[in-house]
Amino acid sequence: MKSAFRYLMFAAALLSPAGMNAVQAADAQMPLVVATPREPSITTSTFETTGMSRVNGQSGTVLHVNATKPGLHAVLLRLEPHKHVMPLSHPGSRFATILSGTFYVAVDDTYDATKLKALPPGRIYAEPA
């Protein structure tokens, strides 16, 4: 990989009936949040934040709702250049918008650099559950 993404916005929703009910409940309680990546963190960032893969040089900020519970949530994910996140899986769907840098992604059970596709800023990535 020539470079890695710096800012990545994750919005994930569980698509099961229970997950959809949680999304509706979350929407009913959803506060208005208007923020930019340069503004102070809305919540404390830790490796336990949903969306974090525990890679050194990675940090995240929960932007919407409690990302540790089912339902719609958004996480601003930052990864230093040239960092790799090895193959992993998620229990729910994932949606990403690349805000800055280039995000290289491949979908497979093992890491294979020849399968990586470059996603520049403005591109989206969607991964079903």
N, C-alpha and C positions, 0 to 999 in steps of 0.2 A: 504494500500500500504506500502510495506517495504521500498522502496526508490523511488525517482522520478528521471527523467532524468536530466542531467546537461547541456548537449549540444545537441541541436537538429537542424538539418539543414532542413529548409523548402524550397521547390521549388514548386511553384504553377503556373499553366498555365490555363487560361480560354480557354475552348474548343469550344466556339461558333465561327462562322465565323468572327465576329468582333474581338474576342479575338485572333484568329489565325493570323489575319492581324496585330494586335498589336504585337504579338510575332515575326512575320517576320520583322516588323519595328524595334523592339527592338534589334533583332539579328543584323540588319544592322548597328546599332549605338552602339552595345555592346563593351565596353572597355575590354581589357585584365585585368583580376583580378586574381592574384595568392597570396593567403594569408592563414595563419593558424589561429586557434582559439586564439593563444597566442599573435598574432600581434595586433597592435593598431586598433581601430575601423575604418572602412572605412567611416561610416557616424555616425551622432549622434544618440544615442539610446533613444527612448522615448516610453511611453505607447501608443502613437498614431501610432507606427510602425505596419504595416500590419503583422499579425501573432501573435500579442500580445493580450492576454485575460485580461489584467489589473489585474493580480494576483500579490499581494505583494511578492517580491522576484524573480520576473521574469524580464529579460532584453533581448533585441534583437538588432542585428546589421544588417542593410541591406547590403548585399554583392553584389547584382547585380540589376541594373536598379532601377526605381522608383516603389517601392512596393505599392504605393497608387494608381497606374494606372493599367488598364488591361494589361495583357501580362505576359511573363515569368519573374519571379523574385526569388531571393534566400534570405533567412533570417537565420542568425545564432541565434537560440533561446536558452537562458540559463534559467534554473529553479532550484532554490535551492532544496535540498533534502526534501522529505516529503511534498511538495506543491501539491495541487490539482487544476486542471483546470476542472471546472464543464462542463456538456454538453453544446455544442454550435454548431452553423452551419456556413458554409462558402459559399459564392456565387460561388466559383470556386473549381477546384480540388486541392488537397494537396498531396504532396509527401514528406516523411521525411526519413532521414537516421540517426540512432542513433549513435552518435560519442562517448559518454561516459555515464556511469551510466546505469540505467535500466528505460525504458519508459513503463508504464502500460497504456494500452488503451482498451477501449470498445466503441462500436458504439451503441448508444441508445439515446432516448430522456430524460431519467432520469438516475441519477447516481446509479449504482449497482456494488458494489465492487466484487461481486461473478462472474461478467462477465469480469473482467479485465484480459488481457493477457500480460505477461511480454515479452518485446522486449529488449534483451541485445545489447551491442555495435555491430555494423556491420549489424544489421537487418534493414529492410525498412518497411515503413508504407505508404500505398497509399489509399486515400479517394476520390472517384469520386464526382463530383459536384452534 
